[in-house]
């Protein structure tokens, strides 16, 4: 079986993006590509890679399911959805409300280039922690 080696994220300013991903998402910066054309990170506990790639123009990181629904290409999971959402909010990250999406609940967040990502938790997971905000 194969696994995902890296997620590639388009950014316009690699230096600023490096600081954002280190500070906001607490990713481990592995290194910067030659001539600041990109940078590599990994999620500390999982060693799953995320790479930033310098682009000249904003790229879409989403696709349209229908006229009312847009989804990001990537989502992340966490042990505690509400706690992680609040942590991102405290760091100044733009986040959406938590939504019930059938078998999962989740929210979206945006990086400094307005790339959209989702954070989801499977409702059947034993580590499903979610307290609905009132």
N, C-alpha and C positions, 0 to 999 in steps of 0.2 A: 504494500500500500504506500502511496505517496502522501505527503502533507504539504501544506502551504509553506513556502520558504520565506516569502516576504510579501507585505502589502506595500504598494507604491503609491505615494500621495503627491500630487502636483502642488508646488508652492512657488511663489514669485520671488521671495527673498529667503534664501537658505539660512543665512545667519540669524535672522529674526525668527524663522520657523524653528531652528534648533533650540533657541531659548524657550520658545513657547512650549514645545513638546517636552522639554526637560522640566520646566516649571509647572505647567498645568497638568500634564499626564504622568509626570514622574517616570518617564522612560529613560533607560540607560543609553547615553550617546556613545556609540561604538567608534565612530569616526566620520570624517568629512571627506567627500570625494575630491579629486583634483579640480582645481580652479573653482571651488565652491559650487559645483554642478549638482550636488546632492549630499545626503548624509544618511547614515544608518543608525538605527536604534534597536534595542530589544526590550521586550517586557521582562522585567527583572526576574520574576519567578518562572516564567514559561519559556524563555529564550525564543520567543516568536519574534521575527523581525518586522520592522516597519521602516521603510526607506522614503526619504523626502527626495523629490526630483525637481530641480529648477526648471520652470517653464516660463516662456515669454508672456503668455496670456493665460488668464483663468481658464481652467478646464472643468468640465462637469464631472462631479463625483457621484452623481445621482442618475436614476432613470425613472421614467414615468410609467406607473402601472396602469393608470387611467387619468382622466382629466382632473380628478380630485386627490390622487395619491402619488407622491414622489418618495422613492426610497433610496438610501445610500447603498453603494456597492458593498460596504463593509459594516459589520457590527461587532461589538465586543460584549463580553459577559463579565459579571462581577458576582461576588458573594452577597452583597447587600446593595440593592438597586437604589434605595432612597438615600442611604449614607453616601454613596458615590456621587449621586446627583447633587446633594448638598455640598460635598467637597468641591466639585467643579464650580458650583455657583459661588462659593466663598473665594475661589481663585479668579473670579471674574469671567468665567466661561459662559457663553450663551447656551442655555439648555431649554428644552421644551418641557411641557408637563408630561408626567408619566401616563401612559395610555395602556389600556388592556387590549391586547392584540390577539385574543383567542388563546392559543397554547402558551403564549409568552406575554410578559408585560415589559415595557421599555420606554425609553426617551431618546431624543436626538440631542446632539451637541455639535457645535461648529468651531473650527479652528480659526486662526487669524486670517486665512485666505477664504473663509466661508465654506470650506470643505465640510460636508455633513457626515456624521457618523452616528450610529445607534448603539445604545447599550441595552441589552435585553437579558431577562432571566426567564428560564423555563419554569412554568408553574408547577410542573411535576418534579422538579429538582428538590432534593431534601434541603438544599441551602437557599431555598426561595424565601427571602426576607423582603417584605414590602408592606409598608404601612401607608394606607391611602391618606393623602393630605386632604384636610377639610377646608 
